[in-house]
């Protein structure tokens, strides 16, 4: 199974039925060879979206830009940049955007197996989570994981310094959204340019690496299934 990469801006955008203020790009899913996860980039205009559910799926949100409120089953929690959020299977939700700017989120969904309802909170801010080491000179922070009842999928933000790591693979299925930076995806003997807005599918056991060609850090949003740690590897080439 090969991987996949596309710029979000190159994917057709569609309105949500009955909600002209919400527009969706389905960037990765079964049509792109990813059977376990679906990734969407959603733009909410000012106002409140219609209430919806995920059709029996569970979901993790990440706020790329804008501010607002996530309404889930009678509760409201703040949405702001660099914030993750968990929506359990069976829950209905809406998003309120006070405007004037758009609220842009990345939503990744997956089928539920072991996840449960959040114990009391569902939004997690980057600055509230500890920095953890991955490969040398790289770090990541968990956002949504078992701490909020999500035992099936893991959401994290990784920081990649200038340069590249050795080719490696993971046992899990992963989708990535590039938040900041420029460089290349090395995958299947191909070298593909990536930048903010690039959407990537990394299948299990497929060797890959991300190369940062700038002097500043590259930031990526990763979501993988089954849950675990982004520091774990199934294989790694020698440096």
C-alpha positions in Angstrom: 0.0 0.0 0.0 1.5 3.3 -1.1 1.2 6.6 0.6 -0.5 9.8 -0.6 0.1 13.5 -0.5 -2.0 16.4 -1.7 -2.3 20.2 -1.1 -5.5 21.0 0.7 -6.1 23.9 -1.7 -6.1 21.4 -4.7 -9.1 19.5 -3.3 -12.6 20.5 -4.3 -14.6 22.2 -1.5 -18.2 21.4 -0.9 -20.9 23.1 1.3 -22.5 21.1 4.1 -26.1 20.1 3.4 -28.4 22.6 5.1 -25.5 24.8 6.2 -24.2 27.4 3.7 -21.7 28.8 6.2 -19.7 25.5 6.5 -17.5 24.3 3.7 -15.6 21.0 3.6 -12.6 19.5 1.8 -12.3 15.7 2.1 -8.5 15.5 1.7 -7.8 11.9 2.7 -10.0 8.8 3.0 -10.8 5.5 1.3 -10.6 7.0 -2.1 -7.0 7.9 -1.5 -6.1 4.4 0.0 -6.7 5.3 3.7 -9.3 2.8 5.0 -9.1 3.6 8.8 -9.0 7.4 8.9 -10.6 10.3 7.1 -9.2 13.8 7.1 -11.2 16.9 6.3 -10.3 20.6 6.3 -13.4 22.6 7.3 -14.0 26.3 7.0 -16.7 27.9 9.3 -17.9 31.4 8.4 -19.2 33.7 11.1 -22.3 32.4 12.8 -23.2 29.0 14.2 -23.1 25.8 12.2 -26.0 23.4 12.2 -25.9 20.6 14.7 -24.5 17.4 13.3 -23.0 14.1 14.3 -20.2 12.0 12.8 -22.4 9.1 11.7 -21.2 6.7 14.3 -17.6 7.7 14.0 -15.4 9.5 16.6 -13.4 12.6 15.7 -10.5 14.8 16.7 -10.5 18.5 15.7 -7.5 20.9 15.5 -7.9 24.6 15.1 -5.6 26.0 12.4 -6.9 29.5 12.6 -9.8 31.6 14.0 -11.6 31.4 17.3 -15.0 30.2 18.5 -16.9 27.7 20.6 -17.5 24.0 20.3 -21.0 23.1 21.5 -21.4 19.4 22.4 -24.4 18.0 24.1 -25.2 21.1 26.1 -21.6 22.2 26.9 -19.5 24.8 25.2 -15.7 24.8 25.1 -13.3 27.4 23.6 -11.7 26.8 20.2 -8.6 28.8 19.5 -5.4 28.2 17.4 -3.2 25.3 18.4 -6.0 23.6 20.3 -7.2 20.0 19.8 -10.7 18.7 20.6 -12.3 15.2 20.9 -15.8 14.3 19.8 -16.9 10.8 20.9 -19.0 8.5 18.8 -22.7 9.2 19.2 -22.3 12.9 20.2 -23.8 15.7 18.3 -22.0 19.1 18.0 -22.0 22.5 16.4 -19.4 25.2 16.0 -20.0 28.8 16.8 -17.8 31.4 15.1 -18.2 35.0 16.4 -16.4 36.3 13.3 -15.3 38.3 11.5 -12.6 35.9 10.5 -13.2 32.3 9.3 -12.6 29.4 11.8 -10.5 26.8 10.0 -10.2 23.3 11.5 -8.7 19.9 10.5 -11.1 17.1 11.4 -10.0 13.4 11.4 -12.5 10.6 12.0 -12.3 6.9 12.7 -14.5 4.1 13.8 -14.8 3.6 17.6 -13.6 0.5 19.4 -12.4 1.3 22.9 -13.0 5.0 23.3 -15.4 6.4 25.8 -17.1 9.8 26.6 -14.7 12.5 27.8 -14.3 12.5 31.6 -15.0 16.2 31.9 -13.2 18.2 29.3 -12.5 17.7 25.6 -10.4 20.6 24.4 -6.6 20.5 24.9 -4.2 23.4 24.3 -0.7 23.0 23.0 0.8 25.2 25.8 -0.7 23.0 28.5 0.9 19.8 27.3 4.5 18.7 28.0 7.1 18.5 25.3 8.3 14.9 24.6 11.3 13.7 22.6 11.0 11.7 19.3 14.0 11.2 17.1 17.1 13.3 17.9 16.4 17.0 18.0 12.7 16.4 17.4 9.8 16.8 19.8 6.1 16.4 19.9 3.2 17.1 22.2 0.1 15.0 22.6 -3.2 16.7 22.3 -6.1 14.2 22.1 -5.3 10.8 23.6 -6.5 8.5 26.4 -6.5 11.4 28.8 -9.8 12.6 27.4 -11.2 9.1 26.8 -9.9 8.6 23.2 -8.3 5.2 23.3 -8.4 4.4 19.6 -6.6 7.3 17.9 -3.9 9.7 18.9 -3.6 13.4 17.9 -0.3 15.2 18.3 1.7 18.2 17.0 5.3 17.5 16.0 8.2 19.9 15.6 10.8 19.1 13.0 14.1 21.1 12.9 16.0 21.9 9.8 17.3 18.7 8.1 15.9 15.2 7.8 15.7 12.1 9.9 16.6 8.6 8.6 13.9 6.7 6.7 11.6 4.9 9.1 8.2 3.3 9.4 5.4 2.9 12.0 3.0 0.1 12.8 0.1 2.5 12.8 -1.9 4.2 10.0 -1.3 8.0 10.0 -2.6 11.1 8.4 -0.5 14.4 8.6 -1.4 18.0 8.0 1.6 20.4 7.6 0.9 23.5 9.8 4.1 25.5 9.1 7.3 25.2 7.1 8.5 23.8 3.8 10.5 20.8 2.7 10.0 17.4 1.1 8.2 14.1 1.9 10.4 11.1 1.1 8.1 8.2 0.4 8.2 5.2 -1.9 11.4 6.4 -3.6 9.7 9.7 -4.4 10.6 13.2 -3.2 7.5 15.4 -3.0 7.5 19.1 -2.1 5.4 19.9 1.0 4.4 23.2 2.7 1.7 24.5 5.0 -1.6 22.9 4.0 0.0 19.7 2.6 -2.1 16.6 3.6 -0.3 13.2 3.8 -1.3 9.6 4.3 1.4 7.3 5.8 0.3 3.7 5.7 1.6 1.1 8.2 5.1 -0.2 7.7 5.8 2.1 4.7 9.2 3.8 5.1 9.2 7.6 4.9 10.6 10.8 6.4 9.9 14.5 6.4 12.7 16.9 5.4 12.6 20.5 6.6 14.6 22.6 4.1 14.2 25.9 6.0 16.1 27.4 9.0 12.9 27.6 11.0 11.1 24.6 12.6 8.4 22.7 10.6 5.2 21.9 12.6 3.0 19.1 11.6 -0.4 17.8 12.9 -0.4 14.0 13.1 -3.3 11.6 13.8 -2.8 7.9 13.9 -4.7 4.6 14.5 -4.4 2.5 16.6 -3.4 4.8 19.4 0.2 4.9 20.7 3.3 7.2 20.6 4.7 9.0 17.6 8.2 8.1 19.0 7.6 4.4 18.3 9.0 2.9 15.1 8.5 -0.4 13.3 11.8 0.2 11.4 14.5 2.8 11.0 17.4 3.0 8.5 20.9 3.6 10.0 22.1 7.2 9.8 
